[in-house]
Amino acid sequence: MVANKKGPRISVAIFLNPSHQGDRPYGPIKQLLSEENPPIYQTVSVKDYIAYFYTKGLTGESILSHFMLPHVKEQRKLKN
């Protein structure tokens, strides 16, 4: 399965220790963003990501949609 059939795919491996970087924000690489390639997800800290993960629990659904930017969610609803 290909995530996006348009253009190259970029993967970045990161190693982090949430206990030391819990408040550090993580988000898209600013240099890769443009009008044609806007961000899809909001910047989020590990602390907030984990807090939402434990609040939501294991439902079988990805929690990433919670962090998707509102205009992207709306666009995806309109396409479906």
mmJSON file of the N, C-alpha and C atoms, coordinates in Angstrom:
{"data_MODEL":{"atom_site":{
"group_PDB":["ATOM","ATOM","ATOM","ATOM","ATOM","ATOM","ATOM","ATOM","ATOM","ATOM","ATOM","ATOM","ATOM","ATOM","ATOM","ATOM","ATOM","ATOM","ATOM","ATOM","ATOM","ATOM","ATOM","ATOM","ATOM","ATOM","ATOM","ATOM","ATOM","ATOM","ATOM","ATOM","ATOM","ATOM","ATOM","ATOM","ATOM","ATOM","ATOM","ATOM","ATOM","ATOM","ATOM","ATOM","ATOM","ATOM","ATOM","ATOM","ATOM","ATOM","ATOM","ATOM","ATOM","ATOM","ATOM","ATOM","ATOM","ATOM","ATOM","ATOM","ATOM","ATOM","ATOM","ATOM","ATOM","ATOM","ATOM","ATOM","ATOM","ATOM","ATOM","ATOM","ATOM","ATOM","ATOM","ATOM","ATOM","ATOM","ATOM","ATOM","ATOM","ATOM","ATOM","ATOM","ATOM","ATOM","ATOM","ATOM","ATOM","ATOM","ATOM","ATOM","ATOM","ATOM","ATOM","ATOM","ATOM","ATOM","ATOM","ATOM","ATOM","ATOM","ATOM","ATOM","ATOM","ATOM","ATOM","ATOM","ATOM","ATOM","ATOM","ATOM","ATOM","ATOM","ATOM","ATOM","ATOM","ATOM","ATOM","ATOM","ATOM","ATOM","ATOM","ATOM","ATOM","ATOM","ATOM","ATOM","ATOM","ATOM","ATOM","ATOM","ATOM","ATOM","ATOM","ATOM","ATOM","ATOM","ATOM","ATOM","ATOM","ATOM","ATOM","ATOM","ATOM","ATOM","ATOM","ATOM","ATOM","ATOM","ATOM","ATOM","ATOM","ATOM","ATOM","ATOM","ATOM","ATOM","ATOM","ATOM","ATOM","ATOM","ATOM","ATOM","ATOM","ATOM","ATOM","ATOM","ATOM","ATOM","ATOM","ATOM","ATOM","ATOM","ATOM","ATOM","ATOM","ATOM","ATOM","ATOM","ATOM","ATOM","ATOM","ATOM","ATOM","ATOM","ATOM","ATOM","ATOM","ATOM","ATOM","ATOM","ATOM","ATOM","ATOM","ATOM","ATOM","ATOM","ATOM","ATOM","ATOM","ATOM","ATOM","ATOM","ATOM","ATOM","ATOM","ATOM","ATOM","ATOM","ATOM","ATOM","ATOM","ATOM","ATOM","ATOM","ATOM","ATOM","ATOM","ATOM","ATOM","ATOM","ATOM","ATOM","ATOM","ATOM","ATOM","ATOM","ATOM","ATOM","ATOM","ATOM","ATOM","ATOM","ATOM","ATOM","ATOM","ATOM","ATOM","ATOM"],
"id":[1,2,3,4,5,6,7,8,9,10,11,12,13,14,15,16,17,18,19,20,21,22,23,24,25,26,27,28,29,30,31,32,33,34,35,36,37,38,39,40,41,42,43,44,45,46,47,48,49,50,51,52,53,54,55,56,57,58,59,60,61,62,63,64,65,66,67,68,69,70,71,72,73,74,75,76,77,78,79,80,81,82,83,84,85,86,87,88,89,90,91,92,93,94,95,96,97,98,99,100,101,102,103,104,105,106,107,108,109,110,111,112,113,114,115,116,117,118,119,120,121,122,123,124,125,126,127,128,129,130,131,132,133,134,135,136,137,138,139,140,141,142,143,144,145,146,147,148,149,150,151,152,153,154,155,156,157,158,159,160,161,162,163,164,165,166,167,168,169,170,171,172,173,174,175,176,177,178,179,180,181,182,183,184,185,186,187,188,189,190,191,192,193,194,195,196,197,198,199,200,201,202,203,204,205,206,207,208,209,210,211,212,213,214,215,216,217,218,219,220,221,222,223,224,225,226,227,228,229,230,231,232,233,234,235,236,237,238,239,240],
"type_symbol":["N","C","C","N","C","C","N","C","C","N","C","C","N","C","C","N","C","C","N","C","C","N","C","C","N","C","C","N","C","C","N","C","C","N","C","C","N","C","C","N","C","C","N","C","C","N","C","C","N","C","C","N","C","C","N","C","C","N","C","C","N","C","C","N","C","C","N","C","C","N","C","C","N","C","C","N","C","C","N","C","C","N","C","C","N","C","C","N","C","C","N","C","C","N","C","C","N","C","C","N","C","C","N","C","C","N","C","C","N","C","C","N","C","C","N","C","C","N","C","C","N","C","C","N","C","C","N","C","C","N","C","C","N","C","C","N","C","C","N","C","C","N","C","C","N","C","C","N","C","C","N","C","C","N","C","C","N","C","C","N","C","C","N","C","C","N","C","C","N","C","C","N","C","C","N","C","C","N","C","C","N","C","C","N","C","C","N","C","C","N","C","C","N","C","C","N","C","C","N","C","C","N","C","C","N","C","C","N","C","C","N","C","C","N","C","C","N","C","C","N","C","C","N","C","C","N","C","C","N","C","C","N","C","C","N","C","C","N","C","C"],
"label_atom_id":["N","CA","C","N","CA","C","N","CA","C","N","CA","C","N","CA","C","N","CA","C","N","CA","C","N","CA","C","N","CA","C","N","CA","C","N","CA","C","N","CA","C","N","CA","C","N","CA","C","N","CA","C","N","CA","C","N","CA","C","N","CA","C","N","CA","C","N","CA","C","N","CA","C","N","CA","C","N","CA","C","N","CA","C","N","CA","C","N","CA","C","N","CA","C","N","CA","C","N","CA","C","N","CA","C","N","CA","C","N","CA","C","N","CA","C","N","CA","C","N","CA","C","N","CA","C","N","CA","C","N","CA","C","N","CA","C","N","CA","C","N","CA","C","N","CA","C","N","CA","C","N","CA","C","N","CA","C","N","CA","C","N","CA","C","N","CA","C","N","CA","C","N","CA","C","N","CA","C","N","CA","C","N","CA","C","N","CA","C","N","CA","C","N","CA","C","N","CA","C","N","CA","C","N","CA","C","N","CA","C","N","CA","C","N","CA","C","N","CA","C","N","CA","C","N","CA","C","N","CA","C","N","CA","C","N","CA","C","N","CA","C","N","CA","C","N","CA","C","N","CA","C","N","CA","C","N","CA","C","N","CA","C","N","CA","C","N","CA","C","N","CA","C","N","CA","C","N","CA","C"],
"label_alt_id":[null,null,null,null,null,null,null,null,null,null,null,null,null,null,null,null,null,null,null,null,null,null,null,null,null,null,null,null,null,null,null,null,null,null,null,null,null,null,null,null,null,null,null,null,null,null,null,null,null,null,null,null,null,null,null,null,null,null,null,null,null,null,null,null,null,null,null,null,null,null,null,null,null,null,null,null,null,null,null,null,null,null,null,null,null,null,null,null,null,null,null,null,null,null,null,null,null,null,null,null,null,null,null,null,null,null,null,null,null,null,null,null,null,null,null,null,null,null,null,null,null,null,null,null,null,null,null,null,null,null,null,null,null,null,null,null,null,null,null,null,null,null,null,null,null,null,null,null,null,null,null,null,null,null,null,null,null,null,null,null,null,null,null,null,null,null,null,null,null,null,null,null,null,null,null,null,null,null,null,null,null,null,null,null,null,null,null,null,null,null,null,null,null,null,null,null,null,null,null,null,null,null,null,null,null,null,null,null,null,null,null,null,null,null,null,null,null,null,null,null,null,null,null,null,null,null,null,null,null,null,null,null,null,null,null,null,null,null,null,null],
"label_comp_id":["MET","MET","MET","VAL","VAL","VAL","ALA","ALA","ALA","ASN","ASN","ASN","LYS","LYS","LYS","LYS","LYS","LYS","GLY","GLY","GLY","PRO","PRO","PRO","ARG","ARG","ARG","ILE","ILE","ILE","SER","SER","SER","VAL","VAL","VAL","ALA","ALA","ALA","ILE","ILE","ILE","PHE","PHE","PHE","LEU","LEU","LEU","ASN","ASN","ASN","PRO","PRO","PRO","SER","SER","SER","HIS","HIS","HIS","GLN","GLN","GLN","GLY","GLY","GLY","ASP","ASP","ASP","ARG","ARG","ARG","PRO","PRO","PRO","TYR","TYR","TYR","GLY","GLY","GLY","PRO","PRO","PRO","ILE","ILE","ILE","LYS","LYS","LYS","GLN","GLN","GLN","LEU","LEU","LEU","LEU","LEU","LEU","SER","SER","SER","GLU","GLU","GLU","GLU","GLU","GLU","ASN","ASN","ASN","PRO","PRO","PRO","PRO","PRO","PRO","ILE","ILE","ILE","TYR","TYR","TYR","GLN","GLN","GLN","THR","THR","THR","VAL","VAL","VAL","SER","SER","SER","VAL","VAL","VAL","LYS","LYS","LYS","ASP","ASP","ASP","TYR","TYR","TYR","ILE","ILE","ILE","ALA","ALA","ALA","TYR","TYR","TYR","PHE","PHE","PHE","TYR","TYR","TYR","THR","THR","THR","LYS","LYS","LYS","GLY","GLY","GLY","LEU","LEU","LEU","THR","THR","THR","GLY","GLY","GLY","GLU","GLU","GLU","SER","SER","SER","ILE","ILE","ILE","LEU","LEU","LEU","SER","SER","SER","HIS","HIS","HIS","PHE","PHE","PHE","MET","MET","MET","LEU","LEU","LEU","PRO","PRO","PRO","HIS","HIS","HIS","VAL","VAL","VAL","LYS","LYS","LYS","GLU","GLU","GLU","GLN","GLN","GLN","ARG","ARG","ARG","LYS","LYS","LYS","LEU","LEU","LEU","LYS","LYS","LYS","ASN","ASN","ASN"],
"label_asym_id":["A","A","A","A","A","A","A","A","A","A","A","A","A","A","A","A","A","A","A","A","A","A","A","A","A","A","A","A","A","A","A","A","A","A","A","A","A","A","A","A","A","A","A","A","A","A","A","A","A","A","A","A","A","A","A","A","A","A","A","A","A","A","A","A","A","A","A","A","A","A","A","A","A","A","A","A","A","A","A","A","A","A","A","A","A","A","A","A","A","A","A","A","A","A","A","A","A","A","A","A","A","A","A","A","A","A","A","A","A","A","A","A","A","A","A","A","A","A","A","A","A","A","A","A","A","A","A","A","A","A","A","A","A","A","A","A","A","A","A","A","A","A","A","A","A","A","A","A","A","A","A","A","A","A","A","A","A","A","A","A","A","A","A","A","A","A","A","A","A","A","A","A","A","A","A","A","A","A","A","A","A","A","A","A","A","A","A","A","A","A","A","A","A","A","A","A","A","A","A","A","A","A","A","A","A","A","A","A","A","A","A","A","A","A","A","A","A","A","A","A","A","A","A","A","A","A","A","A","A","A","A","A","A","A","A","A","A","A","A","A"],
"label_entity_id":["1","1","1","1","1","1","1","1","1","1","1","1","1","1","1","1","1","1","1","1","1","1","1","1","1","1","1","1","1","1","1","1","1","1","1","1","1","1","1","1","1","1","1","1","1","1","1","1","1","1","1","1","1","1","1","1","1","1","1","1","1","1","1","1","1","1","1","1","1","1","1","1","1","1","1","1","1","1","1","1","1","1","1","1","1","1","1","1","1","1","1","1","1","1","1","1","1","1","1","1","1","1","1","1","1","1","1","1","1","1","1","1","1","1","1","1","1","1","1","1","1","1","1","1","1","1","1","1","1","1","1","1","1","1","1","1","1","1","1","1","1","1","1","1","1","1","1","1","1","1","1","1","1","1","1","1","1","1","1","1","1","1","1","1","1","1","1","1","1","1","1","1","1","1","1","1","1","1","1","1","1","1","1","1","1","1","1","1","1","1","1","1","1","1","1","1","1","1","1","1","1","1","1","1","1","1","1","1","1","1","1","1","1","1","1","1","1","1","1","1","1","1","1","1","1","1","1","1","1","1","1","1","1","1","1","1","1","1","1","1"],
"label_seq_id":[1,1,1,2,2,2,3,3,3,4,4,4,5,5,5,6,6,6,7,7,7,8,8,8,9,9,9,10,10,10,11,11,11,12,12,12,13,13,13,14,14,14,15,15,15,16,16,16,17,17,17,18,18,18,19,19,19,20,20,20,21,21,21,22,22,22,23,23,23,24,24,24,25,25,25,26,26,26,27,27,27,28,28,28,29,29,29,30,30,30,31,31,31,32,32,32,33,33,33,34,34,34,35,35,35,36,36,36,37,37,37,38,38,38,39,39,39,40,40,40,41,41,41,42,42,42,43,43,43,44,44,44,45,45,45,46,46,46,47,47,47,48,48,48,49,49,49,50,50,50,51,51,51,52,52,52,53,53,53,54,54,54,55,55,55,56,56,56,57,57,57,58,58,58,59,59,59,60,60,60,61,61,61,62,62,62,63,63,63,64,64,64,65,65,65,66,66,66,67,67,67,68,68,68,69,69,69,70,70,70,71,71,71,72,72,72,73,73,73,74,74,74,75,75,75,76,76,76,77,77,77,78,78,78,79,79,79,80,80,80],
"pdbx_PDB_ins_code":[null,null,null,null,null,null,null,null,null,null,null,null,null,null,null,null,null,null,null,null,null,null,null,null,null,null,null,null,null,null,null,null,null,null,null,null,null,null,null,null,null,null,null,null,null,null,null,null,null,null,null,null,null,null,null,null,null,null,null,null,null,null,null,null,null,null,null,null,null,null,null,null,null,null,null,null,null,null,null,null,null,null,null,null,null,null,null,null,null,null,null,null,null,null,null,null,null,null,null,null,null,null,null,null,null,null,null,null,null,null,null,null,null,null,null,null,null,null,null,null,null,null,null,null,null,null,null,null,null,null,null,null,null,null,null,null,null,null,null,null,null,null,null,null,null,null,null,null,null,null,null,null,null,null,null,null,null,null,null,null,null,null,null,null,null,null,null,null,null,null,null,null,null,null,null,null,null,null,null,null,null,null,null,null,null,null,null,null,null,null,null,null,null,null,null,null,null,null,null,null,null,null,null,null,null,null,null,null,null,null,null,null,null,null,null,null,null,null,null,null,null,null,null,null,null,null,null,null,null,null,null,null,null,null,null,null,null,null,null,null],
"Cartn_x":[0.839,0.0,0.885,0.6,1.355,0.556,1.214,0.536,0.03,0.831,0.462,1.071,0.259,0.757,1.33,1.158,1.681,2.98,4.028,5.293,6.024,7.217,8.034,7.512,7.822,7.457,8.701,8.53,9.646,9.354,10.273,10.15,11.312,11.015,12.049,11.961,13.048,13.094,13.478,12.726,13.078,13.123,14.007,14.117,13.983,13.061,12.837,12.55,12.735,12.445,11.374,10.116,9.025,9.211,9.88,10.049,10.955,11.842,12.734,12.235,11.361,10.937,9.416,8.742,7.293,6.602,7.204,6.576,7.097,8.062,8.623,7.608,7.357,6.374,6.957,6.145,6.523,5.5,5.99,5.102,5.817,5.18,5.8,7.05,7.926,9.155,8.774,9.015,8.566,9.082,10.3,10.885,10.171,9.421,8.713,7.276,6.834,5.471,5.39,4.257,4.002,2.49,2.053,0.625,0.147,1.004,0.654,0.806,1.564,1.827,1.64,0.38,0.122,0.194,0.315,0.326,-1.034,-1.005,-2.232,-2.572,-1.529,-1.725,-1.181,-1.771,-1.303,-0.017,0.738,1.92,1.435,2.054,1.602,2.806,2.685,3.75,3.517,4.577,4.461,3.532,3.641,2.8,1.311,0.929,-0.473,-0.916,-0.024,-0.34,-0.62,0.252,0.085,-1.145,-1.383,-2.566,-3.84,-3.913,-5.097,-5.185,-4.07,-4.051,-4.67,-4.275,-4.805,-6.254,-6.643,-8.03,-8.954,-8.536,-9.356,-9.419,-8.32,-8.28,-8.141,-8.126,-7.966,-9.335,-9.625,-10.917,-10.752,-9.505,-9.254,-9.142,-9.348,-9.225,-7.951,-7.359,-6.16,-6.504,-5.614,-5.854,-5.341,-4.674,-4.127,-5.206,-6.402,-7.454,-7.807,-7.596,-7.845,-6.921,-5.719,-4.725,-4.703,-5.595,-5.681,-6.248,-5.718,-6.201,-7.651,-8.488,-9.927,-10.246,-9.516,-9.83,-9.534,-8.563,-8.246,-9.357,-9.841,-10.95,-12.164,-12.459,-13.619,-13.445,-12.267,-12.003,-12.174,-11.716,-11.819,-13.267,-14.057,-15.481,-16.185,-15.838,-16.479,-16.132,-14.921,-14.504,-15.224,-15.601,-16.254,-17.715],
"Cartn_y":[-1.179,0.0,1.242,2.18,3.424,4.531,5.299,6.36,7.458,7.824,8.904,8.599,8.412,8.035,9.219,10.424,11.627,12.034,12.125,12.621,11.617,12.005,11.101,10.984,9.883,9.678,9.927,10.639,10.935,10.299,9.499,8.886,9.374,9.649,10.115,9.279,8.652,7.883,8.818,8.773,9.593,8.703,9.019,8.302,9.344,9.105,10.102,9.436,10.178,9.72,10.656,10.221,11.108,11.733,11.049,11.626,12.848,12.944,14.092,15.154,14.775,15.716,15.772,15.594,15.544,16.81,17.969,19.227,19.762,19.091,19.546,19.318,20.336,20.167,19.4,18.515,17.767,18.075,18.317,18.648,18.481,18.935,18.785,19.646,19.218,19.966,21.209,22.373,23.644,23.852,23.424,23.624,22.796,21.791,20.954,21.413,22.421,22.915,24.031,24.104,25.17,25.255,26.171,26.247,24.969,24.377,23.139,21.916,22.039,20.942,21.425,21.711,22.234,21.12,21.49,20.463,19.76,18.524,17.74,17.623,17.525,17.352,18.542,18.808,19.888,19.477,20.442,20.184,19.764,18.728,18.187,17.74,17.83,17.346,15.867,15.183,13.772,13.635,14.563,14.551,14.586,15.489,15.588,14.379,13.865,12.687,11.483,11.25,10.121,10.308,11.544,11.811,11.474,11.88,11.565,10.068,9.423,7.979,7.244,7.609,6.935,7.327,8.53,8.964,8.196,8.058,7.399,5.9,5.306,3.859,3.132,1.815,0.988,0.703,1.394,1.208,0.561,0.353,-0.19,0.888,2.134,3.263,4.042,4.608,5.409,6.703,7.129,8.402,9.58,9.309,10.406,11.349,10.833,11.711,12.818,12.573,13.604,14.806,14.562,15.613,16.188,15.718,16.243,17.662,18.542,19.921,19.959,20.83,20.858,21.007,21.858,22.045,20.783,19.992,18.738,17.718,17.653,16.747,17.075,18.355,18.796,18.434,18.666,18.306,16.813,16.01,14.546,14.085,14.756,14.411,14.706,15.842,16.229,15.267,14.698,13.761,12.417,12.062,10.753,10.857],
"Cartn_z":[0.0,0.0,0.0,-0.851,-0.944,-0.264,0.597,1.332,0.412,-0.565,-1.464,-2.824,-3.819,-5.138,-5.909,-5.408,-6.065,-5.395,-6.167,-5.646,-4.783,-4.313,-3.51,-2.087,-1.47,-0.082,0.769,1.843,2.736,4.084,4.569,5.886,6.74,7.985,8.901,10.165,10.524,11.768,12.898,13.971,15.121,16.357,17.227,18.48,19.578,20.468,21.505,22.826,23.844,25.185,25.723,25.737,26.147,27.519,28.423,29.756,29.73,28.734,28.638,27.666,26.737,25.714,25.615,26.726,26.73,26.241,26.49,26.084,24.75,24.189,22.912,21.792,20.979,19.897,18.707,18.132,16.935,15.853,14.666,13.569,12.25,11.17,9.854,9.718,8.846,8.575,7.779,8.351,7.757,6.334,6.048,4.723,3.649,4.044,3.074,2.839,3.591,3.452,2.421,1.75,0.782,0.588,-0.269,-0.58,-1.239,-2.067,-2.754,-1.848,-0.788,0.133,1.579,1.963,3.309,4.353,5.62,6.668,6.747,7.186,7.364,8.849,9.672,11.11,11.874,13.015,13.866,14.579,15.001,15.817,17.196,17.745,19.024,19.841,21.143,22.021,22.31,22.675,23.043,24.234,25.148,26.353,25.98,25.065,24.652,23.837,22.999,22.195,23.097,24.064,24.974,25.85,26.317,27.148,26.375,25.108,24.311,24.056,23.816,23.589,24.771,25.988,27.17,27.456,27.106,27.282,26.343,25.097,24.082,24.296,24.668,24.842,23.512,23.585,22.397,21.784,20.695,20.026,18.658,18.238,16.912,15.853,16.235,15.311,15.619,14.575,14.751,15.493,16.362,17.053,16.247,15.139,14.335,13.821,13.551,13.032,14.019,15.3,16.31,16.112,15.616,15.45,14.037,13.179,11.821,11.873,11.045,11.018,10.541,11.125,10.811,9.319,8.603,7.187,6.374,6.803,6.112,6.364,7.616,7.933,7.071,6.946,6.165,4.692,4.156,2.748,2.519,3.451,3.304,3.424,4.251,4.357,3.036,2.434,1.169,0.038,0.06,-0.976,-0.848,0.363,0.584,0.431],
"occupancy":[1.0,1.0,1.0,1.0,1.0,1.0,1.0,1.0,1.0,1.0,1.0,1.0,1.0,1.0,1.0,1.0,1.0,1.0,1.0,1.0,1.0,1.0,1.0,1.0,1.0,1.0,1.0,1.0,1.0,1.0,1.0,1.0,1.0,1.0,1.0,1.0,1.0,1.0,1.0,1.0,1.0,1.0,1.0,1.0,1.0,1.0,1.0,1.0,1.0,1.0,1.0,1.0,1.0,1.0,1.0,1.0,1.0,1.0,1.0,1.0,1.0,1.0,1.0,1.0,1.0,1.0,1.0,1.0,1.0,1.0,1.0,1.0,1.0,1.0,1.0,1.0,1.0,1.0,1.0,1.0,1.0,1.0,1.0,1.0,1.0,1.0,1.0,1.0,1.0,1.0,1.0,1.0,1.0,1.0,1.0,1.0,1.0,1.0,1.0,1.0,1.0,1.0,1.0,1.0,1.0,1.0,1.0,1.0,1.0,1.0,1.0,1.0,1.0,1.0,1.0,1.0,1.0,1.0,1.0,1.0,1.0,1.0,1.0,1.0,1.0,1.0,1.0,1.0,1.0,1.0,1.0,1.0,1.0,1.0,1.0,1.0,1.0,1.0,1.0,1.0,1.0,1.0,1.0,1.0,1.0,1.0,1.0,1.0,1.0,1.0,1.0,1.0,1.0,1.0,1.0,1.0,1.0,1.0,1.0,1.0,1.0,1.0,1.0,1.0,1.0,1.0,1.0,1.0,1.0,1.0,1.0,1.0,1.0,1.0,1.0,1.0,1.0,1.0,1.0,1.0,1.0,1.0,1.0,1.0,1.0,1.0,1.0,1.0,1.0,1.0,1.0,1.0,1.0,1.0,1.0,1.0,1.0,1.0,1.0,1.0,1.0,1.0,1.0,1.0,1.0,1.0,1.0,1.0,1.0,1.0,1.0,1.0,1.0,1.0,1.0,1.0,1.0,1.0,1.0,1.0,1.0,1.0,1.0,1.0,1.0,1.0,1.0,1.0,1.0,1.0,1.0,1.0,1.0,1.0,1.0,1.0,1.0,1.0,1.0,1.0],
"B_iso_or_equiv":[0.0,0.0,0.0,0.0,0.0,0.0,0.0,0.0,0.0,0.0,0.0,0.0,0.0,0.0,0.0,0.0,0.0,0.0,0.0,0.0,0.0,0.0,0.0,0.0,0.0,0.0,0.0,0.0,0.0,0.0,0.0,0.0,0.0,0.0,0.0,0.0,0.0,0.0,0.0,0.0,0.0,0.0,0.0,0.0,0.0,0.0,0.0,0.0,0.0,0.0,0.0,0.0,0.0,0.0,0.0,0.0,0.0,0.0,0.0,0.0,0.0,0.0,0.0,0.0,0.0,0.0,0.0,0.0,0.0,0.0,0.0,0.0,0.0,0.0,0.0,0.0,0.0,0.0,0.0,0.0,0.0,0.0,0.0,0.0,0.0,0.0,0.0,0.0,0.0,0.0,0.0,0.0,0.0,0.0,0.0,0.0,0.0,0.0,0.0,0.0,0.0,0.0,0.0,0.0,0.0,0.0,0.0,0.0,0.0,0.0,0.0,0.0,0.0,0.0,0.0,0.0,0.0,0.0,0.0,0.0,0.0,0.0,0.0,0.0,0.0,0.0,0.0,0.0,0.0,0.0,0.0,0.0,0.0,0.0,0.0,0.0,0.0,0.0,0.0,0.0,0.0,0.0,0.0,0.0,0.0,0.0,0.0,0.0,0.0,0.0,0.0,0.0,0.0,0.0,0.0,0.0,0.0,0.0,0.0,0.0,0.0,0.0,0.0,0.0,0.0,0.0,0.0,0.0,0.0,0.0,0.0,0.0,0.0,0.0,0.0,0.0,0.0,0.0,0.0,0.0,0.0,0.0,0.0,0.0,0.0,0.0,0.0,0.0,0.0,0.0,0.0,0.0,0.0,0.0,0.0,0.0,0.0,0.0,0.0,0.0,0.0,0.0,0.0,0.0,0.0,0.0,0.0,0.0,0.0,0.0,0.0,0.0,0.0,0.0,0.0,0.0,0.0,0.0,0.0,0.0,0.0,0.0,0.0,0.0,0.0,0.0,0.0,0.0,0.0,0.0,0.0,0.0,0.0,0.0,0.0,0.0,0.0,0.0,0.0,0.0],
"pdbx_formal_charge":[null,null,null,null,null,null,null,null,null,null,null,null,null,null,null,null,null,null,null,null,null,null,null,null,null,null,null,null,null,null,null,null,null,null,null,null,null,null,null,null,null,null,null,null,null,null,null,null,null,null,null,null,null,null,null,null,null,null,null,null,null,null,null,null,null,null,null,null,null,null,null,null,null,null,null,null,null,null,null,null,null,null,null,null,null,null,null,null,null,null,null,null,null,null,null,null,null,null,null,null,null,null,null,null,null,null,null,null,null,null,null,null,null,null,null,null,null,null,null,null,null,null,null,null,null,null,null,null,null,null,null,null,null,null,null,null,null,null,null,null,null,null,null,null,null,null,null,null,null,null,null,null,null,null,null,null,null,null,null,null,null,null,null,null,null,null,null,null,null,null,null,null,null,null,null,null,null,null,null,null,null,null,null,null,null,null,null,null,null,null,null,null,null,null,null,null,null,null,null,null,null,null,null,null,null,null,null,null,null,null,null,null,null,null,null,null,null,null,null,null,null,null,null,null,null,null,null,null,null,null,null,null,null,null,null,null,null,null,null,null],
"auth_seq_id":[1,1,1,2,2,2,3,3,3,4,4,4,5,5,5,6,6,6,7,7,7,8,8,8,9,9,9,10,10,10,11,11,11,12,12,12,13,13,13,14,14,14,15,15,15,16,16,16,17,17,17,18,18,18,19,19,19,20,20,20,21,21,21,22,22,22,23,23,23,24,24,24,25,25,25,26,26,26,27,27,27,28,28,28,29,29,29,30,30,30,31,31,31,32,32,32,33,33,33,34,34,34,35,35,35,36,36,36,37,37,37,38,38,38,39,39,39,40,40,40,41,41,41,42,42,42,43,43,43,44,44,44,45,45,45,46,46,46,47,47,47,48,48,48,49,49,49,50,50,50,51,51,51,52,52,52,53,53,53,54,54,54,55,55,55,56,56,56,57,57,57,58,58,58,59,59,59,60,60,60,61,61,61,62,62,62,63,63,63,64,64,64,65,65,65,66,66,66,67,67,67,68,68,68,69,69,69,70,70,70,71,71,71,72,72,72,73,73,73,74,74,74,75,75,75,76,76,76,77,77,77,78,78,78,79,79,79,80,80,80],
"auth_comp_id":["MET","MET","MET","VAL","VAL","VAL","ALA","ALA","ALA","ASN","ASN","ASN","LYS","LYS","LYS","LYS","LYS","LYS","GLY","GLY","GLY","PRO","PRO","PRO","ARG","ARG","ARG","ILE","ILE","ILE","SER","SER","SER","VAL","VAL","VAL","ALA","ALA","ALA","ILE","ILE","ILE","PHE","PHE","PHE","LEU","LEU","LEU","ASN","ASN","ASN","PRO","PRO","PRO","SER","SER","SER","HIS","HIS","HIS","GLN","GLN","GLN","GLY","GLY","GLY","ASP","ASP","ASP","ARG","ARG","ARG","PRO","PRO","PRO","TYR","TYR","TYR","GLY","GLY","GLY","PRO","PRO","PRO","ILE","ILE","ILE","LYS","LYS","LYS","GLN","GLN","GLN","LEU","LEU","LEU","LEU","LEU","LEU","SER","SER","SER","GLU","GLU","GLU","GLU","GLU","GLU","ASN","ASN","ASN","PRO","PRO","PRO","PRO","PRO","PRO","ILE","ILE","ILE","TYR","TYR","TYR","GLN","GLN","GLN","THR","THR","THR","VAL","VAL","VAL","SER","SER","SER","VAL","VAL","VAL","LYS","LYS","LYS","ASP","ASP","ASP","TYR","TYR","TYR","ILE","ILE","ILE","ALA","ALA","ALA","TYR","TYR","TYR","PHE","PHE","PHE","TYR","TYR","TYR","THR","THR","THR","LYS","LYS","LYS","GLY","GLY","GLY","LEU","LEU","LEU","THR","THR","THR","GLY","GLY","GLY","GLU","GLU","GLU","SER","SER","SER","ILE","ILE","ILE","LEU","LEU","LEU","SER","SER","SER","HIS","HIS","HIS","PHE","PHE","PHE","MET","MET","MET","LEU","LEU","LEU","PRO","PRO","PRO","HIS","HIS","HIS","VAL","VAL","VAL","LYS","LYS","LYS","GLU","GLU","GLU","GLN","GLN","GLN","ARG","ARG","ARG","LYS","LYS","LYS","LEU","LEU","LEU","LYS","LYS","LYS","ASN","ASN","ASN"],
"auth_asym_id":["A","A","A","A","A","A","A","A","A","A","A","A","A","A","A","A","A","A","A","A","A","A","A","A","A","A","A","A","A","A","A","A","A","A","A","A","A","A","A","A","A","A","A","A","A","A","A","A","A","A","A","A","A","A","A","A","A","A","A","A","A","A","A","A","A","A","A","A","A","A","A","A","A","A","A","A","A","A","A","A","A","A","A","A","A","A","A","A","A","A","A","A","A","A","A","A","A","A","A","A","A","A","A","A","A","A","A","A","A","A","A","A","A","A","A","A","A","A","A","A","A","A","A","A","A","A","A","A","A","A","A","A","A","A","A","A","A","A","A","A","A","A","A","A","A","A","A","A","A","A","A","A","A","A","A","A","A","A","A","A","A","A","A","A","A","A","A","A","A","A","A","A","A","A","A","A","A","A","A","A","A","A","A","A","A","A","A","A","A","A","A","A","A","A","A","A","A","A","A","A","A","A","A","A","A","A","A","A","A","A","A","A","A","A","A","A","A","A","A","A","A","A","A","A","A","A","A","A","A","A","A","A","A","A","A","A","A","A","A","A"],
"auth_atom_id":["N","CA","C","N","CA","C","N","CA","C","N","CA","C","N","CA","C","N","CA","C","N","CA","C","N","CA","C","N","CA","C","N","CA","C","N","CA","C","N","CA","C","N","CA","C","N","CA","C","N","CA","C","N","CA","C","N","CA","C","N","CA","C","N","CA","C","N","CA","C","N","CA","C","N","CA","C","N","CA","C","N","CA","C","N","CA","C","N","CA","C","N","CA","C","N","CA","C","N","CA","C","N","CA","C","N","CA","C","N","CA","C","N","CA","C","N","CA","C","N","CA","C","N","CA","C","N","CA","C","N","CA","C","N","CA","C","N","CA","C","N","CA","C","N","CA","C","N","CA","C","N","CA","C","N","CA","C","N","CA","C","N","CA","C","N","CA","C","N","CA","C","N","CA","C","N","CA","C","N","CA","C","N","CA","C","N","CA","C","N","CA","C","N","CA","C","N","CA","C","N","CA","C","N","CA","C","N","CA","C","N","CA","C","N","CA","C","N","CA","C","N","CA","C","N","CA","C","N","CA","C","N","CA","C","N","CA","C","N","CA","C","N","CA","C","N","CA","C","N","CA","C","N","CA","C","N","CA","C","N","CA","C","N","CA","C","N","CA","C","N","CA","C","N","CA","C","N","CA","C"],
"pdbx_PDB_model_num":[1,1,1,1,1,1,1,1,1,1,1,1,1,1,1,1,1,1,1,1,1,1,1,1,1,1,1,1,1,1,1,1,1,1,1,1,1,1,1,1,1,1,1,1,1,1,1,1,1,1,1,1,1,1,1,1,1,1,1,1,1,1,1,1,1,1,1,1,1,1,1,1,1,1,1,1,1,1,1,1,1,1,1,1,1,1,1,1,1,1,1,1,1,1,1,1,1,1,1,1,1,1,1,1,1,1,1,1,1,1,1,1,1,1,1,1,1,1,1,1,1,1,1,1,1,1,1,1,1,1,1,1,1,1,1,1,1,1,1,1,1,1,1,1,1,1,1,1,1,1,1,1,1,1,1,1,1,1,1,1,1,1,1,1,1,1,1,1,1,1,1,1,1,1,1,1,1,1,1,1,1,1,1,1,1,1,1,1,1,1,1,1,1,1,1,1,1,1,1,1,1,1,1,1,1,1,1,1,1,1,1,1,1,1,1,1,1,1,1,1,1,1,1,1,1,1,1,1,1,1,1,1,1,1,1,1,1,1,1,1]
}}}
